[in-house]
Amino acid sequence: MNAHEYAMQANGSFALPDACFKVKALMEDDNSSIEDFANVISVDPSMTSRLLQIANSAIYSFPGEISTISRAITIIGTQAIYNMMLVDVAATAFKHFSNQSIDLKRFWHMSVFCGLATKNLAITSGIRDIERLFVAGLLQNFGELIVAKISPELAKKCEAYDENILPWQLQQQVLGFTYTDVSAELLKIWQIPEKIILPIRHYNNAHSIQINKDVKVLYLASRLALVECHADVFSYDDTVDANLCQSLKITSSDLEDAADFARIEAENILNIMNAKFYG
């Protein structure tokens, strides 16, 4: 199976909720009103509750409490609401594909940490629409769950990475593609905006191609997440391209700040996702 085939099989098992497509369609319609968006989301009270929880979490850090979807849309905009829905979908999808073939605690921690570190580094790099990059960081390794569900024996082989062979290198060796390739293919099937898919598709090659800031930032965040989860095996010097940092004007201190931010806030975000996971 190739990356697209894994994604197609996953889509057959778990499809993007209709509400996401409806919200995306409303975003593309200039005549849509705040009430139109609120009506689509509020049909599902549990989704409304979770989106408000996310809106008031460290992901967005807005001053004052956001108590209704309409207020959330007014304050933060439709794109942010859509991104929040994708975070909620991620929690549902993570639960759906969860299995014992891989270290789930490590998967969850690395995914959430990567999302938060991506957001922090995006701010440092002067990138707008940082919530979109949080979503990209959160979903970039989703393909691991899909491969683990469909081909658990191959996923186990891909977990045997170490200082001599990095995770994405081992995935390429075992599968012929990387988990991020599967993630990008599934998100394309789900019609997720290309601005989210593009950095996921290309970040592992960020050091060797001329590409935009989004890709570079996700590259750095993914390396920070790897070091965070395997500090006994990897270090920044082993995994981070110094030239790429220089091109973004990101210092070692900036990397440490991003890791500290992600480390502190990850527990809050994991609590939100675990509430969905176990709820």
Kinemage of the C-alpha trace (Angstrom):
@kinemage 1
@onewidth
@group {chain A} dominant
@subgroup {mainchain}
@vectorlist {calphas} color= white
{ca met a 1} P 0.000 0.000 0.000
{ca asn a 2} L 1.143 3.534 -0.700
{ca ala a 3} L 0.370 6.679 1.324
{ca his a 4} L -2.751 7.503 -0.699
{ca glu a 5} L -4.146 3.988 -0.296
{ca tyr a 6} L -3.721 4.160 3.480
{ca ala a 7} L -5.488 7.516 3.467
{ca met a 8} L -8.358 6.199 1.335
{ca gln a 9} L -8.851 3.239 3.659
{ca ala a 10} L -8.804 5.535 6.682
{ca asn a 11} L -11.356 7.836 5.057
{ca gly a 12} L -13.631 4.866 4.506
{ca ser a 13} L -13.429 4.143 8.216
{ca phe a 14} L -13.651 7.703 9.544
{ca ala a 15} L -14.987 10.585 7.458
{ca leu a 16} L -14.811 14.282 8.249
{ca pro a 17} L -18.081 15.382 9.926
{ca asp a 18} L -20.618 17.190 7.739
{ca ala a 19} L -20.387 20.258 9.988
{ca cys a 20} L -16.794 20.838 8.864
{ca phe a 21} L -17.798 20.826 5.205
{ca lys a 22} L -20.751 23.124 5.954
{ca val a 23} L -18.568 25.610 7.837
{ca lys a 24} L -15.988 25.535 5.050
{ca ala a 25} L -18.757 26.208 2.481
{ca leu a 26} L -20.019 29.128 4.570
{ca met a 27} L -16.476 30.541 4.706
{ca glu a 28} L -16.408 30.549 0.923
{ca asp a 29} L -19.798 32.321 0.690
{ca asp a 30} L -19.538 36.100 1.036
{ca asn a 31} L -23.202 36.287 2.032
{ca ser a 32} L -22.809 34.078 5.102
{ca ser a 33} L -23.655 35.602 8.461
{ca ile a 34} L -22.425 34.890 11.980
{ca glu a 35} L -25.827 33.383 12.671
{ca asp a 36} L -25.348 30.930 9.773
{ca phe a 37} L -22.116 29.645 11.315
{ca ala a 38} L -23.575 29.472 14.813
{ca asn a 39} L -26.605 27.534 13.557
{ca val a 40} L -24.421 24.863 11.943
{ca ile a 41} L -22.288 24.364 15.047
{ca ser a 42} L -24.950 24.686 17.730
{ca val a 43} L -26.923 21.740 16.325
{ca asp a 44} L -24.419 19.602 18.241
{ca pro a 45} L -24.390 20.760 21.895
{ca ser a 46} L -21.370 18.621 22.780
{ca met a 47} L -19.357 20.134 19.913
{ca thr a 48} L -20.432 23.612 21.016
{ca ser a 49} L -19.230 22.872 24.533
{ca arg a 50} L -15.882 21.536 23.379
{ca leu a 51} L -15.289 24.434 20.965
{ca leu a 52} L -15.932 26.920 23.756
{ca gln a 53} L -13.531 24.994 25.961
{ca ile a 54} L -10.900 25.194 23.234
{ca ala a 55} L -11.644 28.897 22.630
{ca asn a 56} L -10.957 29.606 26.307
{ca ser a 57} L -7.831 27.439 26.434
{ca ala a 58} L -4.147 28.229 26.051
{ca ile a 59} L -4.343 27.506 22.321
{ca tyr a 60} L -5.901 30.927 21.735
{ca ser a 61} L -5.225 32.885 24.957
{ca phe a 62} L -7.965 35.456 24.382
{ca pro a 63} L -8.644 38.014 27.125
{ca gly a 64} L -11.984 37.517 28.839
{ca glu a 65} L -14.285 34.532 28.754
{ca ile a 66} L -15.909 33.481 25.483
{ca ser a 67} L -19.294 32.034 26.431
{ca thr a 68} L -21.134 31.518 23.123
{ca ile a 69} L -20.234 30.362 19.633
{ca ser a 70} L -21.637 33.610 18.202
{ca arg a 71} L -19.323 35.636 20.449
{ca ala a 72} L -16.403 33.401 19.542
{ca ile a 73} L -17.065 33.983 15.838
{ca thr a 74} L -17.415 37.740 16.366
{ca ile a 75} L -14.176 37.998 18.325
{ca ile a 76} L -11.891 35.528 16.631
{ca gly a 77} L -13.397 34.996 13.197
{ca thr a 78} L -14.693 32.107 11.152
{ca gln a 79} L -11.246 30.742 10.252
{ca ala a 80} L -10.380 30.302 13.919
{ca ile a 81} L -13.705 28.547 14.547
{ca tyr a 82} L -12.974 26.193 11.643
{ca asn a 83} L -9.525 25.481 13.067
{ca met a 84} L -11.092 24.747 16.458
{ca met a 85} L -13.442 22.271 14.793
{ca leu a 86} L -10.421 20.522 13.290
{ca val a 87} L -8.868 20.220 16.756
{ca asp a 88} L -12.092 18.607 17.959
{ca val a 89} L -12.126 16.297 14.934
{ca ala a 90} L -8.521 15.365 15.662
{ca ala a 91} L -9.465 14.203 19.157
{ca thr a 92} L -12.301 12.098 17.714
{ca ala a 93} L -10.093 10.647 14.987
{ca phe a 94} L -7.274 9.904 17.418
{ca lys a 95} L -9.762 7.928 19.510
{ca his a 96} L -11.128 6.098 16.461
{ca phe a 97} L -7.716 4.928 15.262
{ca ser a 98} L -6.249 4.338 18.705
{ca asn a 99} L -4.678 0.914 19.225
{ca gln a 100} L -1.978 -0.817 21.209
{ca ser a 101} L 0.501 -1.266 18.361
{ca ile a 102} L 2.315 1.972 19.183
{ca asp a 103} L 3.063 4.021 22.299
{ca leu a 104} L -0.117 6.108 22.432
{ca lys a 105} L 1.061 8.271 25.317
{ca arg a 106} L 4.118 9.236 23.278
{ca phe a 107} L 1.970 9.840 20.177
{ca trp a 108} L -0.442 12.163 21.990
{ca his a 109} L 2.308 14.042 23.808
{ca met a 110} L 4.390 14.501 20.666
{ca ser a 111} L 1.415 15.652 18.579
{ca val a 112} L 0.155 18.221 21.090
{ca phe a 113} L 3.671 19.416 21.934
{ca cys a 114} L 4.424 19.856 18.213
{ca gly a 115} L 1.241 21.892 17.708
{ca leu a 116} L 2.050 24.216 20.601
{ca ala a 117} L 5.710 24.604 19.646
{ca thr a 118} L 4.668 25.373 16.057
{ca lys a 119} L 2.340 28.101 17.305
{ca asn a 120} L 5.036 29.652 19.480
{ca leu a 121} L 7.684 29.614 16.744
{ca ala a 122} L 5.172 31.057 14.267
{ca ile a 123} L 4.717 34.044 16.573
{ca thr a 124} L 8.498 34.444 16.849
{ca ser a 125} L 8.820 34.285 13.053
{ca gly a 126} L 6.125 36.902 12.481
{ca ile a 127} L 3.660 34.529 10.811
{ca arg a 128} L -0.026 35.432 10.848
{ca asp a 129} L -2.867 32.962 11.378
{ca ile a 130} L -0.946 31.023 13.998
{ca glu a 131} L -3.954 28.856 14.914
{ca arg a 132} L -3.730 27.255 11.475
{ca leu a 133} L -0.170 26.237 12.254
{ca phe a 134} L -1.203 24.797 15.608
{ca val a 135} L -3.595 22.532 13.669
{ca ala a 136} L -0.836 21.581 11.212
{ca gly a 137} L 1.493 20.699 14.077
{ca leu a 138} L -1.199 18.676 15.821
{ca leu a 139} L -2.145 16.676 12.706
{ca gln a 140} L 1.237 16.284 11.026
{ca asn a 141} L 1.857 12.777 12.396
{ca phe a 142} L -1.735 11.542 12.193
{ca gly a 143} L -0.580 9.016 9.596
{ca glu a 144} L 1.133 7.046 12.347
{ca leu a 145} L -2.221 6.097 13.877
{ca ile a 146} L -3.589 5.113 10.485
{ca val a 147} L -0.665 2.844 9.629
{ca ala a 148} L -0.714 1.378 13.157
{ca lys a 149} L -4.419 0.539 12.788
{ca ile a 150} L -4.129 -0.987 9.310
{ca ser a 151} L -0.612 -2.479 9.433
{ca pro a 152} L 0.377 -2.828 13.115
{ca glu a 153} L 3.437 -4.963 12.377
{ca leu a 154} L 4.885 -2.271 10.110
{ca ala a 155} L 4.135 0.457 12.654
{ca lys a 156} L 6.023 -1.515 15.295
{ca lys a 157} L 9.041 -1.680 12.994
{ca cys a 158} L 8.826 2.090 12.477
{ca glu a 159} L 9.016 2.676 16.234
{ca ala a 160} L 12.524 1.217 16.387
{ca tyr a 161} L 14.223 4.531 15.559
{ca asp a 162} L 17.281 5.750 17.465
{ca glu a 163} L 20.166 8.183 17.217
{ca asn a 164} L 21.408 6.370 14.099
{ca ile a 165} L 18.157 6.554 12.146
{ca leu a 166} L 15.550 9.266 12.662
{ca pro a 167} L 11.816 8.369 12.696
{ca trp a 168} L 10.991 9.691 9.233
{ca gln a 169} L 14.081 8.014 7.792
{ca leu a 170} L 13.012 4.669 9.237
{ca gln a 171} L 9.447 5.150 7.988
{ca gln a 172} L 10.774 5.761 4.474
{ca gln a 173} L 12.901 2.626 4.762
{ca val a 174} L 10.096 0.384 6.076
{ca leu a 175} L 7.080 1.813 4.229
{ca gly a 176} L 8.498 3.630 1.229
{ca phe a 177} L 6.904 6.858 2.500
{ca thr a 178} L 6.505 8.744 5.778
{ca tyr a 179} L 3.627 9.102 8.191
{ca thr a 180} L 3.344 12.743 7.204
{ca asp a 181} L 2.705 11.653 3.603
{ca val a 182} L -0.325 9.691 4.833
{ca ser a 183} L -1.462 12.648 6.944
{ca ala a 184} L -1.259 15.011 3.967
{ca glu a 185} L -3.140 12.592 1.697
{ca leu a 186} L -5.988 12.141 4.180
{ca leu a 187} L -6.317 15.877 4.814
{ca lys a 188} L -6.463 16.419 1.050
{ca ile a 189} L -9.313 13.881 0.800
{ca trp a 190} L -11.057 15.727 3.624
{ca gln a 191} L -10.699 18.991 1.657
{ca ile a 192} L -8.760 20.643 4.466
{ca pro a 193} L -7.309 23.998 3.293
{ca glu a 194} L -4.043 23.694 1.408
{ca lys a 195} L -2.394 26.179 3.794
{ca ile a 196} L -2.618 23.487 6.494
{ca ile a 197} L -1.601 20.602 4.231
{ca leu a 198} L 1.395 22.233 2.539
{ca pro a 199} L 3.704 22.470 5.583
{ca ile a 200} L 2.777 18.913 6.608
{ca arg a 201} L 3.611 17.583 3.164
{ca his a 202} L 6.991 19.299 2.871
{ca tyr a 203} L 8.488 19.974 6.305
{ca asn a 204} L 10.751 16.934 6.450
{ca asn a 205} L 12.546 18.355 3.396
{ca ala a 206} L 12.661 21.918 4.698
{ca his a 207} L 16.443 21.869 4.992
{ca ser a 208} L 16.946 21.010 1.306
{ca ile a 209} L 14.268 22.993 -0.568
{ca gln a 210} L 13.367 26.646 -0.921
{ca ile a 211} L 10.013 26.835 0.798
{ca asn a 212} L 7.936 29.204 2.924
{ca lys a 213} L 8.134 29.993 6.625
{ca asp a 214} L 5.268 27.679 7.542
{ca val a 215} L 7.247 24.647 6.412
{ca lys a 216} L 10.388 25.718 8.225
{ca val a 217} L 8.542 26.431 11.465
{ca leu a 218} L 6.823 23.030 11.424
{ca tyr a 219} L 10.192 21.387 10.739
{ca leu a 220} L 11.688 23.005 13.833
{ca ala a 221} L 8.670 22.234 16.028
{ca ser a 222} L 8.660 18.571 15.012
{ca arg a 223} L 12.320 18.294 15.998
{ca leu a 224} L 11.640 19.944 19.347
{ca ala a 225} L 8.834 17.431 19.925
{ca leu a 226} L 11.151 14.545 19.115
{ca val a 227} L 13.743 15.778 21.602
{ca glu a 228} L 11.051 16.396 24.226
{ca cys a 229} L 9.770 12.828 24.028
{ca his a 230} L 13.182 11.179 23.693
{ca ala a 231} L 15.570 13.449 25.577
{ca asp a 232} L 17.750 10.474 26.439
{ca val a 233} L 18.329 9.720 22.747
{ca phe a 234} L 18.172 12.995 20.803
{ca ser a 235} L 19.391 16.548 21.270
{ca tyr a 236} L 18.773 19.816 19.430
{ca asp a 237} L 22.235 19.659 17.884
{ca asp a 238} L 21.478 16.227 16.403
{ca thr a 239} L 18.122 17.088 14.875
{ca val a 240} L 17.838 20.849 14.213
{ca asp a 241} L 19.338 22.488 11.130
{ca ala a 242} L 21.185 25.598 12.344
{ca asn a 243} L 21.110 27.223 8.895
{ca leu a 244} L 17.339 26.925 8.814
{ca cys a 245} L 17.120 28.636 12.205
{ca gln a 246} L 19.265 31.464 10.896
{ca ser a 247} L 17.007 31.917 7.868
{ca leu a 248} L 14.084 32.487 10.259
{ca lys a 249} L 16.208 34.533 12.669
{ca ile a 250} L 15.370 32.032 15.397
{ca thr a 251} L 17.971 31.646 18.136
{ca ser a 252} L 18.686 28.728 20.446
{ca ser a 253} L 17.000 30.765 23.154
{ca asp a 254} L 13.878 31.025 20.975
{ca leu a 255} L 13.870 27.239 20.587
{ca glu a 256} L 14.132 26.787 24.334
{ca asp a 257} L 11.292 29.268 24.897
{ca ala a 258} L 9.093 27.420 22.398
{ca ala a 259} L 9.816 24.112 24.115
{ca asp a 260} L 9.093 25.601 27.537
{ca phe a 261} L 5.787 27.061 26.311
{ca ala a 262} L 4.737 23.749 24.756
{ca arg a 263} L 5.768 21.806 27.849
{ca ile a 264} L 3.744 24.030 30.176
{ca glu a 265} L 0.604 24.289 28.038
{ca ala a 266} L 0.511 20.702 26.742
{ca glu a 267} L -1.181 19.435 29.898
{ca asn a 268} L -4.092 21.843 29.427
{ca ile a 269} L -4.614 20.860 25.805
{ca leu a 270} L -4.248 17.150 26.565
{ca asn a 271} L -6.942 17.500 29.217
{ca ile a 272} L -9.332 18.927 26.608
{ca met a 273} L -8.544 16.180 24.128
{ca asn a 274} L -8.645 13.450 26.770
{ca ala a 275} L -12.074 14.662 27.854
{ca lys a 276} L -13.138 13.962 24.295
{ca phe a 277} L -11.083 10.776 24.202
{ca tyr a 278} L -12.593 9.261 27.320
{ca gly a 279} L -15.928 11.112 27.316
